[in-house]
């Protein structure tokens, strides 16, 4: 039986940290309803989620401080991005950045990514990023890691053939865990051809606050890319 076959809980911890500042709370109240994705009301064509023409749609799961999400959205204005972040402070950072940069090609979902994945159309996503996710380092918590058999199957269903699933982490046990799970999936292939392929950040990489923290603490990131077959 797959190691996460019986697990139906969330893959994240707390939802709330410190109370949002008044200005950010007001911005959330005003802007989030416009930016939020409703899994129960998705259009048949995901590109219709965005008020500007986009040629493809990408997904970032757990965008944290939104540095990477905002960078990619500015870098590729003709691509639609759906950012998922259940932690309210991170979600607020995403909303703030989208409004400050006047981005029209980003939409947000503030809950468990599996709730959205289960409603997305087949083969609708051109790429998925999972960057420095919560590693759940204690062995008894490994079942809470997002990468698992069930979630890889979810990703495989919604990703178009040839789309990349990109994973980054500074925790060696999670890197090994991810490689082992993807290796037993028949839906993905690891794209690495040489050692530098998993020690070099992805093209156009802007860095994230979690990566910077890891480097300060003496850890280096590993960057894995898997192609949907």
Long-range contacts (C-beta under 8 A, 24 or more apart in sequence): 2-148, 2-149, 2-150, 3-142, 3-143, 3-148, 3-149, 4-143, 4-148, 4-149, 4-150, 4-151, 5-149, 5-150, 7-143, 7-144, 7-148, 7-150, 9-144, 10-86, 10-112, 10-144, 11-112, 11-113, 11-114, 11-134, 11-144, 11-145, 11-146, 11-151, 12-62, 12-86, 12-87, 12-112, 12-134, 13-134, 14-87, 15-86, 15-87, 15-88, 16-87, 16-88, 16-89, 17-87, 17-88, 17-89, 18-89, 20-88, 20-89, 20-92, 24-92, 24-96, 25-92, 27-92, 27-95, 27-96, 27-99, 28-91, 28-92, 28-95, 31-95, 31-98, 31-99, 32-91, 32-95, 32-108, 32-110, 35-95, 35-98, 35-106, 35-107, 35-108, 36-107, 36-108, 36-109, 36-110, 37-82, 37-107, 37-108, 37-109, 37-116, 39-109, 39-115, 39-116, 39-118, 39-119, 39-120, 40-119, 42-119, 42-120, 42-121, 44-121, 46-80, 46-82, 46-120, 46-121, 46-124, 46-125, 47-80, 49-80, 49-82, 49-107, 50-80, 50-104, 50-105, 50-107, 51-104, 52-77, 52-104, 52-105, 53-78, 54-78, 54-79, 54-80, 54-105, 55-79, 56-80, 56-126, 56-127, 57-81, 57-82, 57-124, 57-125, 57-126, 58-82, 58-125, 58-126, 58-127, 58-128, 58-129, 59-83, 59-84, 59-125, 59-127, 59-128, 59-129, 59-158, 60-84, 60-128, 60-129, 60-130, 60-131, 61-113, 61-128, 61-129, 61-130, 61-133, 61-146, 62-86, 62-113, 62-130, 62-131, 62-133, 62-134, 62-146, 63-90, 63-94, 63-131, 64-90, 64-131, 64-132, 64-208, 64-209, 64-210, 65-90, 65-93, 65-208, 65-209, 65-210, 66-90, 66-93, 66-94, 66-97, 67-206, 67-207, 67-208, 67-209, 68-129, 68-131, 68-205, 68-206, 68-208, 69-94, 69-97, 69-106, 70-94, 70-97, 70-98, 70-101, 70-103, 70-106, 71-204, 71-206, 72-204, 73-98, 73-101, 73-103, 73-105, 73-106, 74-101, 74-103, 75-204, 76-105, 77-104, 77-105, 78-105, 79-105, 79-126, 80-105, 80-106, 80-107, 81-105, 81-106, 81-107, 82-106, 82-107, 82-108, 82-109, 82-116, 83-107, 83-108, 83-109, 84-108, 84-109, 84-110, 84-111, 84-113, 84-116, 85-109, 85-110, 86-110, 86-111, 86-112, 113-146, 114-151, 114-154, 117-151, 117-154, 117-155, 117-157, 117-158, 118-154, 120-158, 121-158, 122-157, 122-158, 123-157, 123-158, 123-159, 123-160, 123-161, 124-158, 124-160, 125-158, 125-159, 125-160, 125-163, 126-159, 126-160, 126-163, 127-159, 127-163, 127-164, 127-165, 127-166, 128-155, 128-159, 128-163, 128-164, 128-165, 128-166, 129-166, 130-165, 130-166, 130-167, 130-168, 131-166, 131-167, 131-168, 131-208, 131-210, 132-168, 132-169, 132-170, 132-208, 132-210, 132-211, 132-214, 132-221, 133-167, 133-169, 133-174, 135-169, 135-171, 135-173, 135-174, 137-171, 137-173, 142-177, 145-174, 145-177, 147-174, 147-177, 147-178, 147-181, 147-182, 148-181, 149-181, 149-184, 149-185, 152-181, 152-182, 152-185, 152-187, 152-188, 153-185, 153-187, 155-187, 155-228, 156-185, 156-187, 156-188, 156-228, 159-228, 160-228, 161-228, 161-229, 162-227, 162-228, 163-227, 163-228, 164-191, 164-225, 164-226, 164-227, 164-228, 165-225, 165-226, 165-227, 165-228, 166-202, 166-223, 166-224, 166-225, 166-226, 167-223, 167-224, 167-225, 167-226, 168-201, 168-202, 168-211, 168-221, 168-222, 168-223, 168-224, 169-221, 169-222, 170-210, 170-211, 170-214, 170-219, 170-220, 170-221, 170-222, 171-219, 172-222, 175-222, 175-224, 178-224, 179-224, 182-224, 182-226, 186-229, 187-228, 187-229, 188-226, 188-227, 188-228, 188-229, 189-226, 189-227, 189-229, 190-224, 190-225, 190-226, 191-225, 191-226, 191-227, 192-224, 192-225, 197-223, 197-225, 198-222, 198-223, 198-224, 199-223
